[in-house]
Amino acid sequence: MLWTNEMRYRNYRTITETEEKMLLEKVENSIWRQSFHIQPPHGLLNDPNGFTFYNGKYYLFYQWFPFGAVHGMKHWYQVESEDLVNWKDKGATIFPEYDHESHGVFSGSGIVKDDLLYLFYTGNKRDENWNRHASQCLAVMNTENELSKLEEPIISGQPNGYTDNFRDPKVWKDEDGYYMIVGAERENHTGCVLLYYSTDLCKWDFRGELKTDQQQFGHMWECPDLFQIDGEDVLLISPQGLEPDGEHYHNVHNSGCFIGKLDLKKMRFYGGAFQELDAGFDFYAPQTTLAPDGRRILVGWMGLPDTTYPSDTDMWANCLTIPREIRIKNGKIYQNPVKELTRKRKIMDEWQGTLNQQEVMLDQFSGKTFELICDITVEKGTAGVKLRVGEDEETLLYLDTEKEKIVFDRTKSGVPVATQYGTIRKTAYHEKAISFQIFMDISSVEIFINEGECVFTSRIFPKQGSTETMFFANDGMASFAVKKWDYE
Ligand code: FRU
């Protein structure tokens, strides 16, 4: 299907009943629909937006193009949850209306003030020469979900010295007022974030660039986030265009963080090395919020820009990750599935055993939607688990103790995705014992290693009949302790 600009830049308000029915039918027949992940009713989902605890619930929005699986006129689509597990669909909430957002309401964040939810987003406009004009905008929602948008941007255009890649405001409250960081690109095509200040959330002053040690790190920093946790300040960014470096940055774009100290007076973030957030294939533009009990919760887009997926022909694409609690331990970021997810656990199966240069298929561990915890101690060689195994299909996850690597291999996972970026991901690992916590949905897998010290997030598109799970030990002996819960 050829998508012209005219087809891409349509407002959802112009959809006809017949069109929507056709889209919904296509989606309903899609074999890739997820069971416990947030996914669009039709069309394309990308970044999580406006993630906030408000009015006794988690409010979460996502970037949405309604008419098919391409990027175009973006809207904000809303979902809500009391427990981070069951999400209610609230429909499209922020629509492009004004001239300064004529080509989409782009990503942004939320903050609560005076019992109102302030939603900050980027107005994206293209002029007749297709030049971009970016502004930062505000919409306010009340507890009845009524939304009022400010007719004028709160920040019109980027400051001097920066390009029109100026978007994704994230706002937080500090001791002396409110701060906003906006993702930006310097005129020399390097990425950074810009800092703004406000006392009332409506009038914003430009403070300058938030200086970091990274003067040349990607060409545009998208979707920044800044927060404090475990006594550290964290600057989260999705820098575009990083070159692969050893085992890192093999996807088209990547996300990660700096952990350090924020000095707002000096407008400086003193941070250590960039820590990549995910070692898998499909993870981008994460955003966090603070839970009422003080946990920092992160949700990411389980997809990437400039990437086509097999579900595209079914007129939908992408989903969000499961919500994760993040922590910092010894200067390192950890991610774990939120504890509320254990409510989805149904019947449990267990197995313990030792394998010596052999593999086993155990019926009770087969399936398409489950959580599996697999603790392995490898004496020698490689050992791991094969997921979604079927005719000529398998998704491999194993520890290679000779090469000292954890390996995730989707070469034979089914319909291929973005193979030009490789089909295997590895990460260095020097121990003999390892714990995998695996969340399997119809077309995705999220793997948390050793209580979240490393995560592999990936879409996979196996045949419906590929449902077996196998455990294996090559070139030596390994002992396994496995638990599995079926998800509804
Ligand atoms: C990141 C991003 C953001 C932008 C949004 C548009 O994936 O490019 O920078 O606001 O997507 O949908």
Boltz pocket constraint, residues with backbone or C-beta under 6 A from the ligand:
constraints:
  - pocket:
      binder: B
      contacts: [[A, 46], [A, 47], [A, 63], [A, 74], [A, 105], [A, 106], [A, 107], [A, 108], [A, 122], [A, 167], [A, 168], [A, 222], [A, 223], [A, 284], [A, 285], [A, 305]]
      max_distance: 6.0
